[in-house]
């Protein structure tokens, strides 16, 4: 982690009673990037991490289209797929990439129900690797899917998934007032009892129950 | 990591030229479980990690239905949703859980295109936390989706995603010959140049090109 990220993660400590692994605890999506380029060796590590994600039938449905800001024409093609509210901050990222998933199994042509799920797992893997290299990653759903498909000639059995901005953390004051405020807010999440059940939908899992006492200390 | 897992990960070292973070490098899906139960505090950590996953619009579409083998009736209800080839080994796991995702945004009711994607990210987060606690996690697509929906009264705007088996690593010799062989094989993945592109679909990203020299050393 860079000093910047460490400082921020201390200032904005997770309101969690449980001490999860620091790599998992420190992840968050920042939108302010330093101008520092991402070294090729670091980029290799990031996508190497995606490579080892688990997937249904080991299909590895994920692909990525990478654009470095050092290649302005290439960068602008991917930037041009984003919706305007994302262009405003993502234009300053040193790296953008589009994730794509294959909707069918290569061997049978049958539909892969977990195409998006497994692309999500690959994205999580690469994000944690990026974080461990001191980079921050912010995913965006707000882009023009059909424009991305046309721009990069993505085959019909594949689907553009997200565009992500990646780079070393920059000065938050470079962001709009609204995004600065968002970056400084504590992350909000549902309590575990609202999403971990047992026996039947909606019944909080008893094994996790003592977490409530932790939560009282927030 | 338990000694078992460490030993295995050394024996089956990743054929990768890049040194990704150990937490990411050591993950793999084992199907042999020790009888040792998973402590409540460890379970809390695992699902706490899922809680902090990123998601589109911070929707957090994931839910989980947890079944501990200590509660036999509950465990058997989830086990009964698996297809037979998975029941054979998963019946020995101390913990099973079903992941579920919400297909619509809570605030608007509109379709959430990233429902499966973000459930996948949550699954990756909890898997890495589980691994850091010495647990192994194996996800299964092979289950009866409608039976799971009925068994646990899952609402219509939600979709069962995967069933996962989780526990401390056990003796691989407890597995069928086929699964033992699979467990001892090196993991196979596509090389990065087959899934990281630039400019256009299928063109390997130049920034990652020097990885080829690493690969020659396999």
Interface residues (C-beta under 8 A of the other chain):
Chain A: X14 X16 X18 X19 X20 X21 X23 X24 X25 X27 X28 X29 X40 X43 X44 X45 X47 X48 X49 X50 X51 X52 X53 X54 X56 X57 X58 X60 X62 X63 X64 X65 X66 X67 X68 X71 X74 X77 X100 X113 X114 X115 X116 X117 X118 X119 X120 X121 X123 X124 X125 X127 X128 X129 X132 X139 X141 X152 X153 X154 X155 X158 X161 X162 X187 X188 X189 X190 X192 X195 X196 X197 X198 X199 X200 X201 X205 X207 X208 X210 X211
Chain B: X14 X16 X18 X19 X20 X21 X23 X24 X25 X27 X28 X29 X40 X43 X44 X45 X47 X48 X49 X50 X51 X52 X53 X54 X56 X57 X58 X60 X62 X63 X64 X65 X66 X67 X68 X71 X74 X77 X100 X113 X114 X115 X116 X117 X118 X119 X120 X121 X123 X124 X125 X127 X128 X129 X132 X139 X141 X152 X153 X154 X155 X158 X161 X162 X187 X188 X189 X190 X192 X195 X196 X197 X198 X199 X200 X201 X205 X207 X208 X210 X211
